[in-house]
Amino acid sequence: MPTYLKKTSDLDPDGVIIRVQWGGMVVGSSVFVPCIDTERAKSQIKKVMKSKGWEYKASVVVENECQGVRVWRIL
């Protein structure tokens, strides 16, 4: 996907655009972002959460043998 089609709330920690339905996240919900470059993913998640004024917790995890970042909206 060309970079001009990337939204500011999209993630691309490994160069592949990941479109998260951020509007559907309520306090207490979480989303798993599969990726290799977890530090870049956490940095991108931080920018999205800051732009929305949300508090969050992000952890590097392995789920179903897939590495990534799980992010919880906490406020």
mmCIF file of the N, C-alpha and C atoms, coordinates in Angstrom:
data_MODEL
# 
_entry.id   MODEL 
# 
loop_
_atom_site.group_PDB 
_atom_site.id 
_atom_site.type_symbol 
_atom_site.label_atom_id 
_atom_site.label_alt_id 
_atom_site.label_comp_id 
_atom_site.label_asym_id 
_atom_site.label_entity_id 
_atom_site.label_seq_id 
_atom_site.pdbx_PDB_ins_code 
_atom_site.Cartn_x 
_atom_site.Cartn_y 
_atom_site.Cartn_z 
_atom_site.occupancy 
_atom_site.B_iso_or_equiv 
_atom_site.pdbx_formal_charge 
_atom_site.auth_seq_id 
_atom_site.auth_comp_id 
_atom_site.auth_asym_id 
_atom_site.auth_atom_id 
_atom_site.pdbx_PDB_model_num 
ATOM 1   N N  . MET A 1 1  ? 0.855   -1.176  0.000  1.00 0.00 ? 1  MET A N  1 
ATOM 2   C CA . MET A 1 1  ? 0.000   0.000   0.000  1.00 0.00 ? 1  MET A CA 1 
ATOM 3   C C  . MET A 1 1  ? 0.896   1.234   0.000  1.00 0.00 ? 1  MET A C  1 
ATOM 4   N N  . PRO A 1 2  ? 0.677   2.160   -0.914 1.00 0.00 ? 2  PRO A N  1 
ATOM 5   C CA . PRO A 1 2  ? 1.500   3.382   -0.931 1.00 0.00 ? 2  PRO A CA 1 
ATOM 6   C C  . PRO A 1 2  ? 1.360   4.159   0.370  1.00 0.00 ? 2  PRO A C  1 
ATOM 7   N N  . THR A 1 3  ? 2.436   4.833   0.763  1.00 0.00 ? 3  THR A N  1 
ATOM 8   C CA . THR A 1 3  ? 2.421   5.545   2.043  1.00 0.00 ? 3  THR A CA 1 
ATOM 9   C C  . THR A 1 3  ? 1.361   6.642   2.080  1.00 0.00 ? 3  THR A C  1 
ATOM 10  N N  . TYR A 1 4  ? 0.954   7.169   0.922  1.00 0.00 ? 4  TYR A N  1 
ATOM 11  C CA . TYR A 1 4  ? -0.059  8.222   0.951  1.00 0.00 ? 4  TYR A CA 1 
ATOM 12  C C  . TYR A 1 4  ? -1.443  7.678   1.316  1.00 0.00 ? 4  TYR A C  1 
ATOM 13  N N  . LEU A 1 5  ? -1.623  6.354   1.324  1.00 0.00 ? 5  LEU A N  1 
ATOM 14  C CA . LEU A 1 5  ? -2.892  5.765   1.746  1.00 0.00 ? 5  LEU A CA 1 
ATOM 15  C C  . LEU A 1 5  ? -2.878  5.388   3.226  1.00 0.00 ? 5  LEU A C  1 
ATOM 16  N N  . LYS A 1 6  ? -1.748  5.615   3.887  1.00 0.00 ? 6  LYS A N  1 
ATOM 17  C CA . LYS A 1 6  ? -1.622  5.293   5.304  1.00 0.00 ? 6  LYS A CA 1 
ATOM 18  C C  . LYS A 1 6  ? -2.245  6.407   6.139  1.00 0.00 ? 6  LYS A C  1 
ATOM 19  N N  . LYS A 1 7  ? -3.118  6.022   7.063  1.00 0.00 ? 7  LYS A N  1 
ATOM 20  C CA . LYS A 1 7  ? -3.726  6.978   7.988  1.00 0.00 ? 7  LYS A CA 1 
ATOM 21  C C  . LYS A 1 7  ? -2.779  7.210   9.162  1.00 0.00 ? 7  LYS A C  1 
ATOM 22  N N  . THR A 1 8  ? -2.922  8.337   9.824  1.00 0.00 ? 8  THR A N  1 
ATOM 23  C CA . THR A 1 8  ? -2.039  8.640   10.952 1.00 0.00 ? 8  THR A CA 1 
ATOM 24  C C  . THR A 1 8  ? -2.221  7.650   12.099 1.00 0.00 ? 8  THR A C  1 
ATOM 25  N N  . SER A 1 9  ? -3.371  6.986   12.178 1.00 0.00 ? 9  SER A N  1 
ATOM 26  C CA . SER A 1 9  ? -3.603  6.027   13.255 1.00 0.00 ? 9  SER A CA 1 
ATOM 27  C C  . SER A 1 9  ? -3.213  4.606   12.873 1.00 0.00 ? 9  SER A C  1 
ATOM 28  N N  . ASP A 1 10 ? -2.708  4.397   11.652 1.00 0.00 ? 10 ASP A N  1 
ATOM 29  C CA . ASP A 1 10 ? -2.246  3.074   11.230 1.00 0.00 ? 10 ASP A CA 1 
ATOM 30  C C  . ASP A 1 10 ? -0.866  2.798   11.814 1.00 0.00 ? 10 ASP A C  1 
ATOM 31  N N  . LEU A 1 11 ? -0.565  1.533   11.983 1.00 0.00 ? 11 LEU A N  1 
ATOM 32  C CA . LEU A 1 11 ? 0.739   1.108   12.458 1.00 0.00 ? 11 LEU A CA 1 
ATOM 33  C C  . LEU A 1 11 ? 1.466   0.404   11.312 1.00 0.00 ? 11 LEU A C  1 
ATOM 34  N N  . ASP A 1 12 ? 2.793   0.491   11.304 1.00 0.00 ? 12 ASP A N  1 
ATOM 35  C CA . ASP A 1 12 ? 3.581   -0.248  10.313 1.00 0.00 ? 12 ASP A CA 1 
ATOM 36  C C  . ASP A 1 12 ? 4.972   -0.571  10.874 1.00 0.00 ? 12 ASP A C  1 
ATOM 37  N N  . PRO A 1 13 ? 5.023   -1.271  12.006 1.00 0.00 ? 13 PRO A N  1 
ATOM 38  C CA . PRO A 1 13 ? 6.317   -1.506  12.651 1.00 0.00 ? 13 PRO A CA 1 
ATOM 39  C C  . PRO A 1 13 ? 7.301   -2.328  11.815 1.00 0.00 ? 13 PRO A C  1 
ATOM 40  N N  . ASP A 1 14 ? 6.800   -3.181  10.960 1.00 0.00 ? 14 ASP A N  1 
ATOM 41  C CA . ASP A 1 14 ? 7.672   -4.011  10.128 1.00 0.00 ? 14 ASP A CA 1 
ATOM 42  C C  . ASP A 1 14 ? 7.549   -3.664  8.645  1.00 0.00 ? 14 ASP A C  1 
ATOM 43  N N  . GLY A 1 15 ? 6.939   -2.516  8.348  1.00 0.00 ? 15 GLY A N  1 
ATOM 44  C CA . GLY A 1 15 ? 6.786   -2.096  6.962  1.00 0.00 ? 15 GLY A CA 1 
ATOM 45  C C  . GLY A 1 15 ? 5.478   -2.521  6.317  1.00 0.00 ? 15 GLY A C  1 
ATOM 46  N N  . VAL A 1 16 ? 4.661   -3.275  7.029  1.00 0.00 ? 16 VAL A N  1 
ATOM 47  C CA . VAL A 1 16 ? 3.346   -3.692  6.543  1.00 0.00 ? 16 VAL A CA 1 
ATOM 48  C C  . VAL A 1 16 ? 2.302   -2.921  7.335  1.00 0.00 ? 16 VAL A C  1 
ATOM 49  N N  . ILE A 1 17 ? 1.403   -2.242  6.650  1.00 0.00 ? 17 ILE A N  1 
ATOM 50  C CA . ILE A 1 17 ? 0.412   -1.416  7.345  1.00 0.00 ? 17 ILE A CA 1 
ATOM 51  C C  . ILE A 1 17 ? -0.589  -2.295  8.096  1.00 0.00 ? 17 ILE A C  1 
ATOM 52  N N  . ILE A 1 18 ? -0.795  -1.954  9.362  1.00 0.00 ? 18 ILE A N  1 
ATOM 53  C CA . ILE A 1 18 ? -1.777  -2.613  10.223 1.00 0.00 ? 18 ILE A CA 1 
ATOM 54  C C  . ILE A 1 18 ? -2.799  -1.561  10.604 1.00 0.00 ? 18 ILE A C  1 
ATOM 55  N N  . ARG A 1 19 ? -4.037  -1.777  10.199 1.00 0.00 ? 19 ARG A N  1 
ATOM 56  C CA . ARG A 1 19 ? -5.106  -0.829  10.489 1.00 0.00 ? 19 ARG A CA 1 
ATOM 57  C C  . ARG A 1 19 ? -5.928  -1.361  11.660 1.00 0.00 ? 19 ARG A C  1 
ATOM 58  N N  . VAL A 1 20 ? -5.843  -0.668  12.783 1.00 0.00 ? 20 VAL A N  1 
ATOM 59  C CA . VAL A 1 20 ? -6.565  -1.052  14.001 1.00 0.00 ? 20 VAL A CA 1 
ATOM 60  C C  . VAL A 1 20 ? -7.833  -0.208  14.085 1.00 0.00 ? 20 VAL A C  1 
ATOM 61  N N  . GLN A 1 21 ? -8.920  -0.829  14.470 1.00 0.00 ? 21 GLN A N  1 
ATOM 62  C CA . GLN A 1 21 ? -10.182 -0.107  14.669 1.00 0.00 ? 21 GLN A CA 1 
ATOM 63  C C  . GLN A 1 21 ? -10.161 0.535   16.062 1.00 0.00 ? 21 GLN A C  1 
ATOM 64  N N  . TRP A 1 22 ? -9.383  1.609   16.179 1.00 0.00 ? 22 TRP A N  1 
ATOM 65  C CA . TRP A 1 22 ? -9.207  2.263   17.475 1.00 0.00 ? 22 TRP A CA 1 
ATOM 66  C C  . TRP A 1 22 ? -10.528 2.746   18.044 1.00 0.00 ? 22 TRP A C  1 
ATOM 67  N N  . GLY A 1 23 ? -11.458 3.175   17.195 1.00 0.00 ? 23 GLY A N  1 
ATOM 68  C CA . GLY A 1 23 ? -12.740 3.688   17.669 1.00 0.00 ? 23 GLY A CA 1 
ATOM 69  C C  . GLY A 1 23 ? -13.553 2.660   18.435 1.00 0.00 ? 23 GLY A C  1 
ATOM 70  N N  . GLY A 1 24 ? -13.271 1.389   18.222 1.00 0.00 ? 24 GLY A N  1 
ATOM 71  C CA . GLY A 1 24 ? -13.991 0.327   18.918 1.00 0.00 ? 24 GLY A CA 1 
ATOM 72  C C  . GLY A 1 24 ? -13.392 -0.032  20.260 1.00 0.00 ? 24 GLY A C  1 
ATOM 73  N N  . MET A 1 25 ? -12.256 0.589   20.598 1.00 0.00 ? 25 MET A N  1 
ATOM 74  C CA . MET A 1 25 ? -11.627 0.266   21.876 1.00 0.00 ? 25 MET A CA 1 
ATOM 75  C C  . MET A 1 25 ? -12.291 1.013   23.023 1.00 0.00 ? 25 MET A C  1 
ATOM 76  N N  . VAL A 1 26 ? -12.746 0.253   23.980 1.00 0.00 ? 26 VAL A N  1 
ATOM 77  C CA . VAL A 1 26 ? -13.315 0.836   25.199 1.00 0.00 ? 26 VAL A CA 1 
ATOM 78  C C  . VAL A 1 26 ? -12.338 0.557   26.334 1.00 0.00 ? 26 VAL A C  1 
ATOM 79  N N  . VAL A 1 27 ? -12.505 1.253   27.436 1.00 0.00 ? 27 VAL A N  1 
ATOM 80  C CA . VAL A 1 27 ? -11.640 1.038   28.591 1.00 0.00 ? 27 VAL A CA 1 
ATOM 81  C C  . VAL A 1 27 ? -11.710 -0.436  28.990 1.00 0.00 ? 27 VAL A C  1 
ATOM 82  N N  . GLY A 1 28 ? -10.550 -1.051  29.132 1.00 0.00 ? 28 GLY A N  1 
ATOM 83  C CA . GLY A 1 28 ? -10.467 -2.461  29.503 1.00 0.00 ? 28 GLY A CA 1 
ATOM 84  C C  . GLY A 1 28 ? -10.261 -3.393  28.324 1.00 0.00 ? 28 GLY A C  1 
ATOM 85  N N  . SER A 1 29 ? -10.439 -2.897  27.099 1.00 0.00 ? 29 SER A N  1 
ATOM 86  C CA . SER A 1 29 ? -10.242 -3.758  25.937 1.00 0.00 ? 29 SER A CA 1 
ATOM 87  C C  . SER A 1 29 ? -8.778  -3.750  25.512 1.00 0.00 ? 29 SER A C  1 
ATOM 88  N N  . SER A 1 30 ? -8.413  -4.721  24.689 1.00 0.00 ? 30 SER A N  1 
ATOM 89  C CA . SER A 1 30 ? -7.031  -4.812  24.227 1.00 0.00 ? 30 SER A CA 1 
ATOM 90  C C  . SER A 1 30 ? -6.996  -5.266  22.777 1.00 0.00 ? 30 SER A C  1 
ATOM 91  N N  . VAL A 1 31 ? -5.835  -5.063  22.171 1.00 0.00 ? 31 VAL A N  1 
ATOM 92  C CA . VAL A 1 31 ? -5.610  -5.515  20.797 1.00 0.00 ? 31 VAL A CA 1 
ATOM 93  C C  . VAL A 1 31 ? -4.190  -6.044  20.717 1.00 0.00 ? 31 VAL A C  1 
ATOM 94  N N  . PHE A 1 32 ? -4.015  -7.090  19.916 1.00 0.00 ? 32 PHE A N  1 
ATOM 95  C CA . PHE A 1 32 ? -2.694  -7.681  19.693 1.00 0.00 ? 32 PHE A CA 1 
ATOM 96  C C  . PHE A 1 32 ? -2.186  -7.222  18.337 1.00 0.00 ? 32 PHE A C  1 
ATOM 97  N N  . VAL A 1 33 ? -0.968  -6.703  18.322 1.00 0.00 ? 33 VAL A N  1 
ATOM 98  C CA . VAL A 1 33 ? -0.327  -6.242  17.092 1.00 0.00 ? 33 VAL A CA 1 
ATOM 99  C C  . VAL A 1 33 ? 0.853   -7.170  16.812 1.00 0.00 ? 33 VAL A C  1 
ATOM 100 N N  . PRO A 1 34 ? 0.707   -8.088  15.852 1.00 0.00 ? 34 PRO A N  1 
ATOM 101 C CA . PRO A 1 34 ? 1.814   -8.991  15.556 1.00 0.00 ? 34 PRO A CA 1 
ATOM 102 C C  . PRO A 1 34 ? 2.944   -8.238  14.856 1.00 0.00 ? 34 PRO A C  1 
ATOM 103 N N  . CYS A 1 35 ? 4.177   -8.430  15.324 1.00 0.00 ? 35 CYS A N  1 
ATOM 104 C CA . CYS A 1 35 ? 5.308   -7.728  14.720 1.00 0.00 ? 35 CYS A CA 1 
ATOM 105 C C  . CYS A 1 35 ? 6.625   -8.273  15.246 1.00 0.00 ? 35 CYS A C  1 
ATOM 106 N N  . ILE A 1 36 ? 7.686   -7.976  14.510 1.00 0.00 ? 36 ILE A N  1 
ATOM 107 C CA . ILE A 1 36 ? 9.047   -8.313  14.923 1.00 0.00 ? 36 ILE A CA 1 
ATOM 108 C C  . ILE A 1 36 ? 9.662   -7.118  15.645 1.00 0.00 ? 36 ILE A C  1 
ATOM 109 N N  . ASP A 1 37 ? 9.491   -5.931  15.081 1.00 0.00 ? 37 ASP A N  1 
ATOM 110 C CA . ASP A 1 37 ? 10.066  -4.706  15.649 1.00 0.00 ? 37 ASP A CA 1 
ATOM 111 C C  . ASP A 1 37 ? 9.118   -4.154  16.716 1.00 0.00 ? 37 ASP A C  1 
ATOM 112 N N  . THR A 1 38 ? 9.181   -4.765  17.899 1.00 0.00 ? 38 THR A N  1 
ATOM 113 C CA . THR A 1 38 ? 8.249   -4.404  18.966 1.00 0.00 ? 38 THR A CA 1 
ATOM 114 C C  . THR A 1 38 ? 8.508   -2.998  19.508 1.00 0.00 ? 38 THR A C  1 
ATOM 115 N N  . GLU A 1 39 ? 9.751   -2.551  19.499 1.00 0.00 ? 39 GLU A N  1 
ATOM 116 C CA . GLU A 1 39 ? 10.041  -1.199  19.989 1.00 0.00 ? 39 GLU A CA 1 
ATOM 117 C C  . GLU A 1 39 ? 9.404   -0.149  19.082 1.00 0.00 ? 39 GLU A C  1 
ATOM 118 N N  . ARG A 1 40 ? 9.482   -0.360  17.771 1.00 0.00 ? 40 ARG A N  1 
ATOM 119 C CA . ARG A 1 40 ? 8.855   0.573   16.833 1.00 0.00 ? 40 ARG A CA 1 
ATOM 120 C C  . ARG A 1 40 ? 7.329   0.531   16.987 1.00 0.00 ? 40 ARG A C  1 
ATOM 121 N N  . ALA A 1 41 ? 6.785   -0.660  17.179 1.00 0.00 ? 41 ALA A N  1 
ATOM 122 C CA . ALA A 1 41 ? 5.337   -0.787  17.382 1.00 0.00 ? 41 ALA A CA 1 
ATOM 123 C C  . ALA A 1 41 ? 4.901   -0.020  18.621 1.00 0.00 ? 41 ALA A C  1 
ATOM 124 N N  . LYS A 1 42 ? 5.648   -0.177  19.720 1.00 0.00 ? 42 LYS A N  1 
ATOM 125 C CA . LYS A 1 42 ? 5.288   0.532   20.954 1.00 0.00 ? 42 LYS A CA 1 
ATOM 126 C C  . LYS A 1 42 ? 5.380   2.039   20.766 1.00 0.00 ? 42 LYS A C  1 
ATOM 127 N N  . SER A 1 43 ? 6.349   2.498   20.016 1.00 0.00 ? 43 SER A N  1 
ATOM 128 C CA . SER A 1 43 ? 6.485   3.929   19.741 1.00 0.00 ? 43 SER A CA 1 
ATOM 129 C C  . SER A 1 43 ? 5.296   4.443   18.928 1.00 0.00 ? 43 SER A C  1 
ATOM 130 N N  . GLN A 1 44 ? 4.895   3.687   17.932 1.00 0.00 ? 44 GLN A N  1 
ATOM 131 C CA . GLN A 1 44 ? 3.756   4.094   17.106 1.00 0.00 ? 44 GLN A CA 1 
ATOM 132 C C  . GLN A 1 44 ? 2.454   4.054   17.909 1.00 0.00 ? 44 GLN A C  1 
ATOM 133 N N  . ILE A 1 45 ? 2.301   3.040   18.747 1.00 0.00 ? 45 ILE A N  1 
ATOM 134 C CA . ILE A 1 45 ? 1.112   2.935   19.600 1.00 0.00 ? 45 ILE A CA 1 
ATOM 135 C C  . ILE A 1 45 ? 1.050   4.123   20.549 1.00 0.00 ? 45 ILE A C  1 
ATOM 136 N N  . LYS A 1 46 ? 2.184   4.499   21.112 1.00 0.00 ? 46 LYS A N  1 
ATOM 137 C CA . LYS A 1 46 ? 2.252   5.637   22.026 1.00 0.00 ? 46 LYS A CA 1 
ATOM 138 C C  . LYS A 1 46 ? 1.743   6.904   21.347 1.00 0.00 ? 46 LYS A C  1 
ATOM 139 N N  . LYS A 1 47 ? 2.143   7.140   20.105 1.00 0.00 ? 47 LYS A N  1 
ATOM 140 C CA . LYS A 1 47 ? 1.694   8.328   19.371 1.00 0.00 ? 47 LYS A CA 1 
ATOM 141 C C  . LYS A 1 47 ? 0.184   8.316   19.166 1.00 0.00 ? 47 LYS A C  1 
ATOM 142 N N  . VAL A 1 48 ? -0.362  7.156   18.806 1.00 0.00 ? 48 VAL A N  1 
ATOM 143 C CA . VAL A 1 48 ? -1.810  7.057   18.591 1.00 0.00 ? 48 VAL A CA 1 
ATOM 144 C C  . VAL A 1 48 ? -2.548  7.315   19.895 1.00 0.00 ? 48 VAL A C  1 
ATOM 145 N N  . MET A 1 49 ? -2.104  6.677   20.968 1.00 0.00 ? 49 MET A N  1 
ATOM 146 C CA . MET A 1 49 ? -2.782  6.828   22.257 1.00 0.00 ? 49 MET A CA 1 
ATOM 147 C C  . MET A 1 49 ? -2.702  8.269   22.758 1.00 0.00 ? 49 MET A C  1 
ATOM 148 N N  . LYS A 1 50 ? -1.561  8.902   22.576 1.00 0.00 ? 50 LYS A N  1 
ATOM 149 C CA . LYS A 1 50 ? -1.408  10.299  22.991 1.00 0.00 ? 50 LYS A CA 1 
ATOM 150 C C  . LYS A 1 50 ? -2.350  11.196  22.192 1.00 0.00 ? 50 LYS A C  1 
ATOM 151 N N  . SER A 1 51 ? -2.483  10.937  20.893 1.00 0.00 ? 51 SER A N  1 
ATOM 152 C CA . SER A 1 51 ? -3.354  11.767  20.056 1.00 0.00 ? 51 SER A CA 1 
ATOM 153 C C  . SER A 1 51 ? -4.817  11.634  20.465 1.00 0.00 ? 51 SER A C  1 
ATOM 154 N N  . LYS A 1 52 ? -5.184  10.497  21.044 1.00 0.00 ? 52 LYS A N  1 
ATOM 155 C CA . LYS A 1 52 ? -6.564  10.265  21.480 1.00 0.00 ? 52 LYS A CA 1 
ATOM 156 C C  . LYS A 1 52 ? -6.787  10.661  22.937 1.00 0.00 ? 52 LYS A C  1 
ATOM 157 N N  . GLY A 1 53 ? -5.696  10.963  23.644 1.00 0.00 ? 53 GLY A N  1 
ATOM 158 C CA . GLY A 1 53 ? -5.812  11.320  25.056 1.00 0.00 ? 53 GLY A CA 1 
ATOM 159 C C  . GLY A 1 53 ? -6.123  10.122  25.938 1.00 0.00 ? 53 GLY A C  1 
ATOM 160 N N  . TRP A 1 54 ? -5.760  8.934   25.486 1.00 0.00 ? 54 TRP A N  1 
ATOM 161 C CA . TRP A 1 54 ? -6.034  7.701   26.218 1.00 0.00 ? 54 TRP A CA 1 
ATOM 162 C C  . TRP A 1 54 ? -4.811  7.265   27.011 1.00 0.00 ? 54 TRP A C  1 
ATOM 163 N N  . GLU A 1 55 ? -5.068  6.667   28.167 1.00 0.00 ? 55 GLU A N  1 
ATOM 164 C CA . GLU A 1 55 ? -4.002  5.994   28.904 1.00 0.00 ? 55 GLU A CA 1 
ATOM 165 C C  . GLU A 1 55 ? -4.014  4.542   28.482 1.00 0.00 ? 55 GLU A C  1 
ATOM 166 N N  . TYR A 1 56 ? -2.838  3.913   28.496 1.00 0.00 ? 56 TYR A N  1 
ATOM 167 C CA . TYR A 1 56 ? -2.731  2.552   27.994 1.00 0.00 ? 56 TYR A CA 1 
ATOM 168 C C  . TYR A 1 56 ? -1.585  1.825   28.664 1.00 0.00 ? 56 TYR A C  1 
ATOM 169 N N  . LYS A 1 57 ? -1.571  0.531   28.452 1.00 0.00 ? 57 LYS A N  1 
ATOM 170 C CA . LYS A 1 57 ? -0.451  -0.312  28.880 1.00 0.00 ? 57 LYS A CA 1 
ATOM 171 C C  . LYS A 1 57 ? -0.108  -1.178  27.685 1.00 0.00 ? 57 LYS A C  1 
ATOM 172 N N  . ALA A 1 58 ? 1.171   -1.279  27.364 1.00 0.00 ? 58 ALA A N  1 
ATOM 173 C CA . ALA A 1 58 ? 1.614   -2.110  26.243 1.00 0.00 ? 58 ALA A CA 1 
ATOM 174 C C  . ALA A 1 58 ? 2.689   -3.062  26.720 1.00 0.00 ? 58 ALA A C  1 
ATOM 175 N N  . SER A 1 59 ? 2.590   -4.317  26.293 1.00 0.00 ? 59 SER A N  1 
ATOM 176 C CA . SER A 1 59 ? 3.572   -5.328  26.674 1.00 0.00 ? 59 SER A CA 1 
ATOM 177 C C  . SER A 1 59 ? 3.956   -6.160  25.462 1.00 0.00 ? 59 SER A C  1 
ATOM 178 N N  . VAL A 1 60 ? 5.244   -6.496  25.377 1.00 0.00 ? 60 VAL A N  1 
ATOM 179 C CA . VAL A 1 60 ? 5.710   -7.422  24.349 1.00 0.00 ? 60 VAL A CA 1 
ATOM 180 C C  . VAL A 1 60 ? 5.310   -8.819  24.801 1.00 0.00 ? 60 VAL A C  1 
ATOM 181 N N  . VAL A 1 61 ? 4.631   -9.555  23.928 1.00 0.00 ? 61 VAL A N  1 
ATOM 182 C CA . VAL A 1 61 ? 4.127   -10.881 24.272 1.00 0.00 ? 61 VAL A CA 1 
ATOM 183 C C  . VAL A 1 61 ? 4.317   -11.834 23.095 1.00 0.00 ? 61 VAL A C  1 
ATOM 184 N N  . VAL A 1 62 ? 4.180   -13.112 23.381 1.00 0.00 ? 62 VAL A N  1 
ATOM 185 C CA . VAL A 1 62 ? 4.110   -14.143 22.349 1.00 0.00 ? 62 VAL A CA 1 
ATOM 186 C C  . VAL A 1 62 ? 2.771   -14.835 22.530 1.00 0.00 ? 62 VAL A C  1 
ATOM 187 N N  . GLU A 1 63 ? 1.944   -14.788 21.502 1.00 0.00 ? 63 GLU A N  1 
ATOM 188 C CA . GLU A 1 63 ? 0.624   -15.408 21.548 1.00 0.00 ? 63 GLU A CA 1 
ATOM 189 C C  . GLU A 1 63 ? 0.489   -16.346 20.362 1.00 0.00 ? 63 GLU A C  1 
ATOM 190 N N  . ASN A 1 64 ? 0.112   -17.576 20.637 1.00 0.00 ? 64 ASN A N  1 
ATOM 191 C CA . ASN A 1 64 ? -0.022  -18.583 19.575 1.00 0.00 ? 64 ASN A CA 1 
ATOM 192 C C  . ASN A 1 64 ? 1.229   -18.639 18.709 1.00 0.00 ? 64 ASN A C  1 
ATOM 193 N N  . GLU A 1 65 ? 2.384   -18.621 19.379 1.00 0.00 ? 65 GLU A N  1 
ATOM 194 C CA . GLU A 1 65 ? 3.696   -18.700 18.717 1.00 0.00 ? 65 GLU A CA 1 
ATOM 195 C C  . GLU A 1 65 ? 3.990   -17.505 17.813 1.00 0.00 ? 65 GLU A C  1 
ATOM 196 N N  . CYS A 1 66 ? 3.323   -16.385 18.049 1.00 0.00 ? 66 CYS A N  1 
ATOM 197 C CA . CYS A 1 66 ? 3.521   -15.169 17.253 1.00 0.00 ? 66 CYS A CA 1 
ATOM 198 C C  . CYS A 1 66 ? 3.915   -14.025 18.193 1.00 0.00 ? 66 CYS A C  1 
ATOM 199 N N  . GLN A 1 67 ? 5.065   -13.394 17.913 1.00 0.00 ? 67 GLN A N  1 
ATOM 200 C CA . GLN A 1 67 ? 5.537   -12.273 18.725 1.00 0.00 ? 67 GLN A CA 1 
ATOM 201 C C  . GLN A 1 67 ? 4.802   -11.000 18.322 1.00 0.00 ? 67 GLN A C  1 
ATOM 202 N N  . GLY A 1 68 ? 4.591   -10.146 19.299 1.00 0.00 ? 68 GLY A N  1 
ATOM 203 C CA . GLY A 1 68 ? 3.966   -8.866  19.011 1.00 0.00 ? 68 GLY A CA 1 
ATOM 204 C C  . GLY A 1 68 ? 3.804   -8.038  20.271 1.00 0.00 ? 68 GLY A C  1 
ATOM 205 N N  . VAL A 1 69 ? 2.938   -7.047  20.172 1.00 0.00 ? 69 VAL A N  1 
ATOM 206 C CA . VAL A 1 69 ? 2.644   -6.159  21.291 1.00 0.00 ? 69 VAL A CA 1 
ATOM 207 C C  . VAL A 1 69 ? 1.152   -6.234  21.579 1.00 0.00 ? 69 VAL A C  1 
ATOM 208 N N  . ARG A 1 70 ? 0.814   -6.445  22.836 1.00 0.00 ? 70 ARG A N  1 
ATOM 209 C CA . ARG A 1 70 ? -0.586  -6.357  23.249 1.00 0.00 ? 70 ARG A CA 1 
ATOM 210 C C  . ARG A 1 70 ? -0.739  -5.026  23.960 1.00 0.00 ? 70 ARG A C  1 
ATOM 211 N N  . VAL A 1 71 ? -1.752  -4.279  23.566 1.00 0.00 ? 71 VAL A N  1 
ATOM 212 C CA . VAL A 1 71 ? -2.000  -2.963  24.153 1.00 0.00 ? 71 VAL A CA 1 
ATOM 213 C C  . VAL A 1 71 ? -3.409  -2.942  24.735 1.00 0.00 ? 71 VAL A C  1 
ATOM 214 N N  . TRP A 1 72 ? -3.487  -2.464  25.982 1.00 0.00 ? 72 TRP A N  1 
ATOM 215 C CA . TRP A 1 72 ? -4.756  -2.335  26.686 1.00 0.00 ? 72 TRP A CA 1 
ATOM 216 C C  . TRP A 1 72 ? -5.075  -0.853  26.853 1.00 0.00 ? 72 TRP A C  1 
ATOM 217 N N  . ARG A 1 73 ? -6.311  -0.496  26.615 1.00 0.00 ? 73 ARG A N  1 
ATOM 218 C CA . ARG A 1 73 ? -6.755  0.869   26.933 1.00 0.00 ? 73 ARG A CA 1 
ATOM 219 C C  . ARG A 1 73 ? -7.189  0.850   28.382 1.00 0.00 ? 73 ARG A C  1 
ATOM 220 N N  . ILE A 1 74 ? -6.560  1.691   29.206 1.00 0.00 ? 74 ILE A N  1 
ATOM 221 C CA . ILE A 1 74 ? -6.898  1.683   30.623 1.00 0.00 ? 74 ILE A CA 1 
ATOM 222 C C  . ILE A 1 74 ? -7.687  2.917   31.054 1.00 0.00 ? 74 ILE A C  1 
ATOM 223 N N  . LEU A 1 75 ? -7.646  4.006   30.319 1.00 0.00 ? 75 LEU A N  1 
ATOM 224 C CA . LEU A 1 75 ? -8.477  5.192   30.587 1.00 0.00 ? 75 LEU A CA 1 
ATOM 225 C C  . LEU A 1 75 ? -8.615  6.026   29.331 1.00 0.00 ? 75 LEU A C  1 
# 
